[in-house]
Amino acid sequence: MTNNDVRSIQRKRFTAVAVTASMLLLGAGAASAAPAPGTAAVPQQDSGKGAAVPAAPATAPLANLSHLNFLMDTVPLSPVEGHTTYQLDRIPSAQAPWTYADKNADGSYARIGGGDLDPATGHWTQGAYNADDIARTAVVYLRHWQQTGDPASRERAFQTLRSLTYLQTTSGPNAGNVVLWQQADGTLTPSAKPVELPDPSDSAESYWLARTVWALGEGYAAFAGADPAFASFLQQRLQLALGSLNKQSLAKYGTYDTADGVEVPAWLIAGGADASAEAVLGLAAYAKAVPDDGLATTALTRLSEGVAAMSSGSGTEWPFGAILPWNKSQTLWHAWGGLAPAAAATAAGVLRQPRLLDAAVKDSAQFTPQLLAAGGPDNAWSPTPGEAQIAYGVDSRVQSLVATADAADAPGLLDLAAITAGWFFGANPSGAPAYNPATGTAIDGIEPDGRVNPNSGAESTIHALLTMLALDANPALKAKALGITRTVSTHGLSVVEAESGAIAGGGSVVKPASAWTGEANISGGAYVALDAGASLSVPLPAADEPRNIYPIVNQGFAPSGSTSWTTAKGPLGITRNGGAGAQGITDAPGILFPFALRRALPAGEAAVVGTTDGNVALDALLVQPQLSTVSVDGPGGQSTLYISAAPTSTVRNVHLPAGFHLSQQAFDASGRPVTAGPKQNGADQSRRIRVAPGGFTWVSLVRNQ
C-alpha cells in the first residue's frame, strides 16, 4: 500500500544517487530493512533464501497465489450509514488483504496493518486493510480466475469486490468516493494518522477511487456472464463512482492548467496520469463489455486523452518520451502507478483511436530502454536516476510493454519486457530473485546499492502476481524472461554532480535545507551557484564515444542571462539561467530541469565548461551515451540490448569468441523490426552490430552447431 499523495512520500524517499556507466549490478549482499511495528498473526513459512529460490520450469505456472491468500482475512461488516455492500444482510462479512507482511527470522511472515497498533482497541493508526490494496487484489483474483478458471479465485474476487464496495460512500455530499482505511474489526477509519489527503479520505477524489474504478470495471466484465445480478451491482457502483468523478476532475474536461509555462490537462484524477491510467484500465474492460454505455465511454475517452497529453520529450530530450505522472511537475517521473502506457495502448484499441498509441509507443520504445540502461527499472527519476526498485514499478513497465507491443504490433517491446521481468528472477541490483514461485512471495524493494527489504506486503505481492499472470499468458515471453537471471552490466544515463567541478570566478557550493524543491530533487543535496562572469569546469569519465550532455539548471523565473557550454573541441550549446515559464499550479517558482544541448560531446573529451553571463544555479550534468547497453545472462544465454540516442545509424564492432556467432534483431524507435539487410539480422559472423537511430538492437551470443 502506498499513500495517494505519492509526491509527499517521494519528498522523503528520493535520494539522488549517481549511477556510473558500466556499473555491475551483481549481488551486493542483502540487508534487512527495519520491520514496521506490529504483532505476529498466522505466520506463513517461506523456505526461499534469496539466491536459493529454485528456478521455475518454463511449463509450470508462475502465478502462485498462496501468499496473497495468506494475507487475506475475513472482515465483519456492520450496517453503517452511507456504507453497504452486495447481500450484506445475508453475508455480514467479506474478505480483504492485510496491508503488510513482515518477514520473521525463521522465514515466516507476520501480517500487520499500517502505523502503530493500539493494544487496547486493536486498531492501527492507519488501519489493517486499505481500499488501494483491496481493489488491486480483486484485479489479481479476477484475472487469475479468467485465465485459469479457478473457482477459488472467483470466490475471492467476489469477496474482495464486496469488501471494496463497502468502503465506497453511497450517500451524502461524498457519494461515490471511497474511504481508504479499515480496521480488523470492520471499523472504518476516515482519517488516518498521519493525515493523508484528502482528509477525510472520502471527501474528494483519490488514487483509491481510481483503483476502485479499475476493479469495478474488470469485475463487471468478468461477472457479466457468470453472475449477472452481482455484475449489475458492480455496474451501479461504477456509475456511482463516475458520477463523483464527473462532479470533480472530469468537470474540468477540455481545460488546461499551466505548470512552469507548459499547458497540462486539468481533468486528471487527483492531478495524476498515474491515477487516471488505473481508472482507464477498468473503464476499458467495462466499455468493451458494454460499448453502448455513454457515461463510461465518455469518461474513458476523456481520461485517456488526458493521460496521453502528459507525454513529453523525445529520445534526446528529457524525459525521453515518458508519460509524466503528475501535472504539477515537468521534472518528476515515477514508476509508482506507472501504468499510463498500458492504459493509453489499451484504450486506443477499445475506442479505436490509434492516436492514443503515440504516447504509449514513445514511453515504451524510447524512454523504457533508457531506463533499463541507467541501472534498471528505478521507481523514480527526479530528474536524476538512482531511486529504489519495487515490484509495483517493475510490473507497471512489464504491463505497459506487453500492452503496447500488442496494440502497436511492435514485437521489439517484448524483448524489453523480458529484460524488465527478469528483475523478478535475479536480474536486479541484489543479484537474487525478487519473487519466489514456490511460495508466491515477493520482496518489498531493492535499494540502488543492492540492499533488500525482505518483507512481502500486499502491494509487492499483487504486482509480482500481475506480472506472473502476464508471463503465464505469453509463453514465449515467459520463456525468455525466465532465461534472464543476472544483469551483467549497464551502460547508460549517468549523473555527474556540478559540485565535482572547479569554479573560476565568483561562485560557491550551496547545500539547501531540503533537496526537494516542491517538484523535483536537487541531486546529491547540493548545487553550484555561479556569479556573472564565472565558469565551472566539470570533469567527466573518459569515453571513446559521443555523449549527449544535459545540464540540470535550477532555472529562475526572472531573466538572468545564459550559460555557454564548451569543450576543448568547441561549443556544445547554451542554457538559459532564468526565464522559466509561469509557475501556474506547481508548488515552486522556477524549474529544476535537464536541458538538451545542441551538439553532442565528442569522443575522447573528458571535461565540460559552463561560462555564465548572469547568476545561475547548476545542479548536475546528465550524461547519455549515444549508444547505451544492457547486458544480461542466465539459462537463456548471454544477450545485450544496444540502445541508440544518436541521430544516425550506429555500427559497433564487438568481440566474438571462437565457436560462436551473433544473432541480432534491430528495431526502430517504435519497437518495430528494421527491414533486414545484409548481416543485419539473424546469424552473423561479422562482429558488427547495427542500431537504428533512436531504436534498439537485441543481440545474443549463440554457440555454433
Secondary structure as GFF3:
##gff-version 3
##sequence-region A 1 705
A	DSSP	alpha_helix	6	13	.	.	.	ID=ss1
A	DSSP	beta_strand	44	45	.	.	.	ID=ss2
A	DSSP	three_ten_helix	50	52	.	.	.	ID=ss3
A	DSSP	alpha_helix	66	71	.	.	.	ID=ss4
A	DSSP	beta_strand	72	76	.	.	.	ID=ss5
A	DSSP	beta_strand	93	97	.	.	.	ID=ss6
A	DSSP	beta_strand	100	103	.	.	.	ID=ss7
A	DSSP	beta_strand	108	112	.	.	.	ID=ss8
A	DSSP	beta_strand	117	118	.	.	.	ID=ss9
A	DSSP	beta_strand	123	124	.	.	.	ID=ss10
A	DSSP	beta_strand	129	130	.	.	.	ID=ss11
A	DSSP	alpha_helix	131	148	.	.	.	ID=ss12
A	DSSP	alpha_helix	151	167	.	.	.	ID=ss13
A	DSSP	beta_strand	181	182	.	.	.	ID=ss14
A	DSSP	beta_strand	188	189	.	.	.	ID=ss15
A	DSSP	alpha_helix	207	226	.	.	.	ID=ss16
A	DSSP	alpha_helix	228	247	.	.	.	ID=ss17
A	DSSP	three_ten_helix	249	252	.	.	.	ID=ss18
A	DSSP	beta_strand	256	259	.	.	.	ID=ss19
A	DSSP	beta_strand	262	265	.	.	.	ID=ss20
A	DSSP	three_ten_helix	269	271	.	.	.	ID=ss21
A	DSSP	alpha_helix	273	289	.	.	.	ID=ss22
A	DSSP	alpha_helix	294	308	.	.	.	ID=ss23
A	DSSP	beta_strand	333	334	.	.	.	ID=ss24
A	DSSP	alpha_helix	340	351	.	.	.	ID=ss25
A	DSSP	alpha_helix	356	362	.	.	.	ID=ss26
A	DSSP	pi_helix	363	367	.	.	.	ID=ss27
A	DSSP	alpha_helix	368	373	.	.	.	ID=ss28
A	DSSP	beta_strand	380	381	.	.	.	ID=ss29
A	DSSP	alpha_helix	391	408	.	.	.	ID=ss30
A	DSSP	alpha_helix	412	421	.	.	.	ID=ss31
A	DSSP	three_ten_helix	422	425	.	.	.	ID=ss32
A	DSSP	beta_strand	435	436	.	.	.	ID=ss33
A	DSSP	beta_strand	441	442	.	.	.	ID=ss34
A	DSSP	beta_strand	445	446	.	.	.	ID=ss35
A	DSSP	beta_strand	452	453	.	.	.	ID=ss36
A	DSSP	alpha_helix	458	472	.	.	.	ID=ss37
A	DSSP	alpha_helix	475	482	.	.	.	ID=ss38
A	DSSP	beta_strand	486	491	.	.	.	ID=ss39
A	DSSP	beta_strand	494	497	.	.	.	ID=ss40
A	DSSP	three_ten_helix	498	500	.	.	.	ID=ss41
A	DSSP	beta_strand	502	504	.	.	.	ID=ss42
A	DSSP	beta_strand	507	510	.	.	.	ID=ss43
A	DSSP	three_ten_helix	523	525	.	.	.	ID=ss44
A	DSSP	beta_strand	527	530	.	.	.	ID=ss45
A	DSSP	beta_strand	535	539	.	.	.	ID=ss46
A	DSSP	beta_strand	547	555	.	.	.	ID=ss47
A	DSSP	beta_strand	562	567	.	.	.	ID=ss48
A	DSSP	beta_strand	570	576	.	.	.	ID=ss49
A	DSSP	beta_strand	591	594	.	.	.	ID=ss50
A	DSSP	beta_strand	607	612	.	.	.	ID=ss51
A	DSSP	beta_strand	616	625	.	.	.	ID=ss52
A	DSSP	beta_strand	627	633	.	.	.	ID=ss53
A	DSSP	beta_strand	639	644	.	.	.	ID=ss54
A	DSSP	beta_strand	650	653	.	.	.	ID=ss55
A	DSSP	beta_strand	660	667	.	.	.	ID=ss56
A	DSSP	beta_strand	682	684	.	.	.	ID=ss57
A	DSSP	beta_strand	688	691	.	.	.	ID=ss58
A	DSSP	beta_strand	696	703	.	.	.	ID=ss59
###
